[in-house]
Structure formats: structure tokens, C-alpha cells
Amino acid sequence: MKPLKSAIAVAMLSAMVLTGCSSADTTENAGAAIDCAPSDGPVNLSFTSWIPGIESVVDVWNKANPEIQVKVQTGPNGNSGTYQNFFNQLKAGNAPDLGQVEYDALPNFRVQDGLMDVGACQDVADAQSDFIPWAWNQVSFGEEGSAYGIPQDTGPMALFYRSDLFAKNNIAIPTTWDEFAAAAVEVRKTGSYITNFSQNDINQFAGFVWQTGDSWFKNDGDAWNVELTGPGSTSVAEYWQDLIDRDLVSSYPGWTSEWDNAYNTGNVWSWNSAVWGANSIASGAPDTAGSWSVAPMPQWKKGDNASGNWGGSSTVVFTGSEHPYEATKFALWLNTSAESLTMLNESANIYPATTAGLELPALKEGVEFYGDQKIYDVFADASTQVSSDFLWGPTMTQTYNSVSDGFKAAVTSKGTLVDSLKTAQEATIKELKTQSIPVAE
């Protein structure tokens, strides 16, 4: 990915106007190296997150670091209210020192001058090699020496499937998307569906696009290029449109009782999802325990080894923090310490963004729900097969909403997935221009 500094700088100026800030309201740290020197005396930091069990992890830090105490506040996930709270707090000048921000939301916070670049801190520079390269690219925006957050977790994708049903019906586990489509025909003959097409969680579709090596956004250092209809994205849309048209996939709204029931009753046999999906299936389809397995994501070309990513968060230091050194020290511990990573995995199934984290003992054990398969070995391989070139845009909430509206229409034969991408691309470009964020013509 190319540097974003010029475009971001222009966008930050527009963001100051939009949020009612003047240049005097912005921090001297914005877009520049920060002072990573330790503060004098004891330090109290504030941290907002939505991870279950995060309080216990912070307690471990506080007991070991009496001079740097962290007060944690929990709330709903980002898009359910916490992000808006962050933006309101940044505007009012009372944001917490640290916050949890998903990778796809980082550009939005950056263009609004909300994130400190902690890449100049020596501890951060030294830690870069500890992280999976593509995850580091998500927080650095591809800029050498920059870090607008510390990677926390990732969501490499693989295929969850009902191994008992595939075996009973003599249907081979697909290794390519062509094989997946052929298997869908066979599964449909049983009265069931091979999988469910998500009409409301667009991150899954973005993960499919990510696997192709395509990206929805690019930046040449001066302006944003919106490419929701690029070759990879279009081919993915046409592929799933074909399955929808032939009634080979279901289209239950995700994360609903109807969706859970489809998996729990065997009406749907597989799910292309991220590593955290292991818990989603176990909780949503408890009657199927022991009947599931995990295989690598089907490939677009036989013999390829590429995966997509769905989800993942970072720990950021917000603009205005008076203690960036201490905040960064805590963020690094939170996301690199074996003790912290183990606790986060146990309490919330957090899948580490560090290479060492993938070797945690808890991630090397068989999982009972999946027939004692060591499923995390599959995801460890997948995490090394994710492209570093995928870039999110600065108005992802709007983009997601626009795509979702079109997808909901497409599954009811009131449009196509390709059409929805075209419409969402136009809406995204319009939104960027409305916010005075430079757009490539």
C-alpha cells in the first residue's frame, strides 16, 4: 500500500471544519512524531473496550505495575455505539487514553485526527517484527515507521463444515470455489443448503474479496480511489449471485434465531467464516456438537493458498493523551504478553495478531465441539496466507450500509449483487466528497 499522508492531511483539515474544531484545538502530536519519554511520577490511564473479561486482564497489569494504573470501561461494540462515543469525546477533548478500534474503522478515526502515531516509540518499532506482517500493515497504513495502533487480534477465514453430513452423503469437501458450487448442487438435492449468504454482514463478503487479492480502496498519497467494482470484487459478486439465482444457498439474516436454527437443525451445512466463528457455531448450534470440522478456505484457482480476513481490532492511543509512553507500554503488553493473550483467548476467543501468539498452548489443543480436531492449526496457516494489500476506506459505516441495502434486495430478486456494489461505490464517492476527502477522478 502506498503512503496516505498527503490525502490524510487534507482530510484532517476538512474533518476539523466538520467537527467544529479549529487548528488550535488539534494536538501537536497529530501526524508527527510524539514524545515517547516517560512521564514524571505515577500515571493513571483510561481505556475503553468491549472485550468480555477485559477487566481481569487489566487487573493483572495493575497488580504488576503500581506506577501505571489503568482504569477500564466497557461498552457495546464499536458500531453499536462506542465509536460514536469516541468521536464525541475527541470533539469535546475528553477521550480516553486508549481505546479498542477495529481495523476497518481506523481510517475514519485517522482522517478525523483522532489517533496518535506511536510508531516513533522505540518499543513499538522493536515490536513490529512480533506481529503478522499484514496485521501490522492494517495499523501502519503501509507507511514505514508509523503505527496508529497496536494490532490486537485477527480473523483469518476457513471453512466450517458438517463433516458427518458430507460423509453420509458421499460429498467431497470442496477445495476450490468451483468444487464448492458443484457440492452445493448435491447438498441441495438433500433438501438442505451448503451455506448461508449473509445479506447484512458485509464483512464476510469483503473477506471473500480480500482472498482474491483485490481491495475496495486504494490511495496514491493524494486521493482515495474507490474500487468496489474491481475485477476481484465483481467476480465474487457474480459467483454468489449465481448460487442465489439457482437457490443453492440460503439467505437468513445473520446473528438471528432463524440463522442459529438453520445450523442447529442441519438445514445449512457449512460456513465460510473467521476463527472467532468457532464459538458462534458452538453457541448457536449446540445440538450438533462433535459433528463439525474445519478445512482451508476454498481457492479460486486449484493449488493456490490464499485466505481472507474477517474482523480484527487494534488498541489505539487517542489524540490528546498526556501519557503516550505509558499508554503504548500497556497496549504492547496487552497484545504481546503470553499471559494477557492466553486470558483474552480464554475469555473472548481473541485470536492473537502476534506470530508467537499463534503458538499458545491453548491454540494447539483439540476442540471437543469439533471432534477434537486441532482447528486452530488450520487458522494458523490461514493467517500467513492473507494479503497485506487490502485497504479500508474512511467512511466504512456508510459503505457497509449501502452494500447491505443492495444485498438485501438482491436475495429477493430485486436487483443483483453487482448492481449493489455499483450503487454503493457511487454513494461512497459522494460521501467522501461531502466530507471534502480527496477522491481520485
Solvent accessible surface area in square Angstrom, and as a share of the most:
residue,aa,sasa,rsa
1,M,59,0.26
2,K,129,0.55
3,P,74,0.46
4,L,1,0.00
5,K,115,0.49
6,S,56,0.36
7,A,0,0.00
8,I,3,0.01
9,A,48,0.37
10,V,73,0.42
11,A,1,0.00
12,M,35,0.16
13,L,110,0.55
14,S,14,0.09
15,A,6,0.05
16,M,27,0.12
17,V,121,0.69
18,L,104,0.52
19,T,33,0.19
20,G,65,0.63
21,C,35,0.21
22,S,59,0.38
23,S,88,0.56
24,A,93,0.72
25,D,94,0.49
26,T,43,0.25
27,T,31,0.18
28,E,160,0.72
29,N,26,0.13
30,A,28,0.21
31,G,56,0.54
32,A,48,0.37
33,A,79,0.61
34,I,14,0.07
35,D,103,0.53
36,C,29,0.17
37,A,60,0.47
38,P,86,0.54
39,S,35,0.23
40,D,147,0.76
41,G,51,0.49
42,P,103,0.65
43,V,4,0.02
44,N,117,0.60
45,L,4,0.02
46,S,42,0.27
47,F,2,0.01
48,T,16,0.09
49,S,0,0.00
50,W,47,0.16
51,I,5,0.03
52,P,85,0.53
53,G,30,0.29
54,I,0,0.00
55,E,79,0.36
56,S,59,0.38
57,V,1,0.00
58,V,2,0.01
59,D,73,0.38
60,V,38,0.22
61,W,6,0.02
62,N,30,0.15
63,K,172,0.73
64,A,76,0.59
65,N,32,0.17
66,P,95,0.60
67,E,99,0.45
68,I,18,0.09
69,Q,59,0.26
70,V,6,0.04
71,K,161,0.68
72,V,32,0.19
73,Q,119,0.53
74,T,63,0.37
75,G,33,0.32
76,P,70,0.44
77,N,77,0.40
78,G,1,0.01
79,N,96,0.49
80,S,73,0.47
81,G,25,0.24
82,T,5,0.03
83,Y,17,0.06
84,Q,105,0.47
85,N,75,0.39
86,F,2,0.01
87,F,36,0.15
88,N,78,0.40
89,Q,54,0.24
90,L,36,0.18
91,K,127,0.54
92,A,75,0.58
93,G,68,0.66
94,N,103,0.53
95,A,26,0.20
96,P,13,0.08
97,D,19,0.10
98,L,0,0.00
99,G,0,0.00
100,Q,6,0.03
101,V,0,0.00
102,E,46,0.21
103,Y,6,0.02
104,D,14,0.07
105,A,12,0.10
106,L,0,0.00
107,P,2,0.01
108,N,32,0.16
109,F,1,0.00
110,R,11,0.04
111,V,1,0.01
112,Q,51,0.23
113,D,17,0.09
114,G,0,0.00
115,L,6,0.03
116,M,1,0.01
117,D,17,0.09
118,V,2,0.01
119,G,7,0.07
120,A,58,0.45
121,C,4,0.02
122,Q,120,0.54
123,D,66,0.34
124,V,0,0.00
125,A,51,0.40
126,D,92,0.47
127,A,10,0.08
128,Q,73,0.32
129,S,96,0.62
130,D,66,0.34
131,F,4,0.02
132,I,6,0.03
133,P,100,0.63
134,W,6,0.02
135,A,0,0.00
136,W,14,0.05
137,N,31,0.16
138,Q,12,0.05
139,V,0,0.00
140,S,4,0.02
141,F,3,0.01
142,G,26,0.25
143,E,8,0.04
144,E,163,0.73
145,G,51,0.49
146,S,6,0.04
147,A,0,0.00
148,Y,7,0.03
149,G,1,0.01
150,I,2,0.01
151,P,0,0.00
152,Q,0,0.00
153,D,18,0.09
154,T,1,0.01
155,G,0,0.00
156,P,0,0.00
157,M,0,0.00
158,A,0,0.00
159,L,1,0.00
160,F,0,0.00
161,Y,26,0.10
162,R,22,0.08
163,S,35,0.23
164,D,57,0.30
165,L,31,0.15
166,F,3,0.01
167,A,72,0.56
168,K,161,0.68
169,N,54,0.27
170,N,140,0.72
171,I,20,0.10
172,A,85,0.66
173,I,53,0.27
174,P,4,0.02
175,T,76,0.44
176,T,11,0.07
177,W,1,0.00
178,D,114,0.59
179,E,66,0.29
180,F,1,0.00
181,A,16,0.12
182,A,62,0.48
183,A,7,0.06
184,A,0,0.00
185,V,50,0.28
186,E,73,0.33
187,V,0,0.00
188,R,69,0.25
189,K,149,0.63
190,T,65,0.38
191,G,48,0.46
192,S,16,0.10
193,Y,32,0.12
194,I,0,0.00
195,T,2,0.01
196,N,5,0.03
197,F,4,0.02
198,S,13,0.08
199,Q,23,0.10
200,N,56,0.29
201,D,30,0.16
202,I,4,0.02
203,N,30,0.15
204,Q,8,0.03
205,F,4,0.02
206,A,1,0.01
207,G,0,0.00
208,F,3,0.01
209,V,0,0.00
210,W,2,0.01
211,Q,10,0.04
212,T,47,0.27
213,G,47,0.46
214,D,17,0.09
215,S,4,0.02
216,W,0,0.00
217,F,0,0.00
218,K,94,0.40
219,N,9,0.05
220,D,83,0.43
221,G,12,0.11
222,D,95,0.49
223,A,14,0.11
224,W,0,0.00
225,N,56,0.29
226,V,9,0.05
227,E,45,0.20
228,L,0,0.00
229,T,44,0.26
230,G,9,0.09
231,P,118,0.74
232,G,10,0.10
233,S,0,0.00
234,T,33,0.19
235,S,49,0.31
236,V,0,0.00
237,A,0,0.00
238,E,98,0.44
239,Y,31,0.12
240,W,3,0.01
241,Q,23,0.10
242,D,62,0.32
243,L,1,0.00
244,I,28,0.14
245,D,101,0.52
246,R,116,0.42
247,D,71,0.37
248,L,10,0.05
249,V,10,0.05
250,S,7,0.04
251,S,39,0.25
252,Y,51,0.19
253,P,50,0.31
254,G,6,0.05
255,W,114,0.40
256,T,50,0.29
257,S,95,0.61
258,E,92,0.41
259,W,13,0.04
260,D,46,0.24
261,N,84,0.43
262,A,3,0.03
263,Y,6,0.02
264,N,34,0.17
265,T,87,0.51
266,G,10,0.10
267,N,41,0.21
268,V,0,0.00
269,W,6,0.02
270,S,0,0.00
271,W,7,0.03
272,N,1,0.01
273,S,0,0.00
274,A,0,0.00
275,V,1,0.01
276,W,66,0.23
277,G,0,0.00
278,A,4,0.03
279,N,78,0.40
280,S,24,0.15
281,I,5,0.03
282,A,33,0.26
283,S,89,0.57
284,G,14,0.13
285,A,0,0.00
286,P,77,0.48
287,D,116,0.60
288,T,7,0.04
289,A,63,0.49
290,G,43,0.42
291,S,23,0.15
292,W,2,0.01
293,S,21,0.14
294,V,6,0.04
295,A,14,0.11
296,P,92,0.58
297,M,5,0.02
298,P,0,0.00
299,Q,16,0.07
300,W,84,0.30
301,K,141,0.60
302,K,148,0.63
303,G,67,0.64
304,D,64,0.33
305,N,111,0.57
306,A,30,0.23
307,S,3,0.02
308,G,0,0.00
309,N,4,0.02
310,W,11,0.04
311,G,26,0.25
312,G,9,0.09
313,S,7,0.04
314,S,0,0.00
315,T,1,0.00
316,V,0,0.00
317,V,4,0.02
318,F,1,0.00
319,T,22,0.13
320,G,52,0.50
321,S,11,0.07
322,E,145,0.65
323,H,43,0.19
324,P,16,0.10
325,Y,54,0.21
326,E,6,0.03
327,A,0,0.00
328,T,3,0.02
329,K,81,0.34
330,F,0,0.00
331,A,0,0.00
332,L,18,0.09
333,W,50,0.18
334,L,0,0.00
335,N,0,0.00
336,T,48,0.28
337,S,21,0.13
338,A,66,0.51
339,E,96,0.43
340,S,0,0.00
341,L,3,0.01
342,T,39,0.23
343,M,49,0.22
344,L,0,0.00
345,N,17,0.09
346,E,126,0.56
347,S,51,0.33
348,A,27,0.21
349,N,14,0.07
350,I,17,0.09
351,Y,4,0.02
352,P,0,0.00
353,A,0,0.00
354,T,4,0.02
355,T,69,0.40
356,A,76,0.59
357,G,1,0.01
358,L,13,0.06
359,E,105,0.47
360,L,11,0.06
361,P,100,0.63
362,A,34,0.26
363,L,2,0.01
364,K,74,0.31
365,E,106,0.47
366,G,35,0.33
367,V,39,0.23
368,E,145,0.65
369,F,27,0.11
370,Y,4,0.01
371,G,49,0.47
372,D,96,0.50
373,Q,53,0.24
374,K,109,0.46
375,I,0,0.00
376,Y,22,0.08
377,D,53,0.28
378,V,25,0.14
379,F,0,0.00
380,A,17,0.13
381,D,87,0.45
382,A,6,0.05
383,S,0,0.00
384,T,104,0.60
385,Q,56,0.25
386,V,11,0.06
387,S,34,0.22
388,S,39,0.25
389,D,83,0.43
390,F,1,0.00
391,L,11,0.05
392,W,15,0.05
393,G,0,0.00
394,P,1,0.00
395,T,8,0.05
396,M,7,0.03
397,T,77,0.45
398,Q,39,0.18
399,T,0,0.00
400,Y,25,0.10
401,N,86,0.44
402,S,24,0.15
403,V,0,0.00
404,S,12,0.08
405,D,94,0.49
406,G,16,0.16
407,F,0,0.00
408,K,92,0.39
409,A,33,0.26
410,A,1,0.01
411,V,28,0.16
412,T,78,0.46
413,S,107,0.69
414,K,161,0.68
415,G,30,0.29
416,T,51,0.30
417,L,0,0.00
418,V,27,0.16
419,D,72,0.37
420,S,6,0.04
421,L,1,0.00
422,K,103,0.44
423,T,84,0.49
424,A,0,0.00
425,Q,40,0.18
426,E,119,0.53
427,A,34,0.26
428,T,0,0.00
429,I,47,0.24
430,K,146,0.62
431,E,50,0.22
432,L,0,0.00
433,K,105,0.45
434,T,93,0.54
435,Q,38,0.17
436,S,67,0.44
437,I,6,0.03
438,P,31,0.20
439,V,21,0.12
440,A,36,0.28
441,E,187,0.84
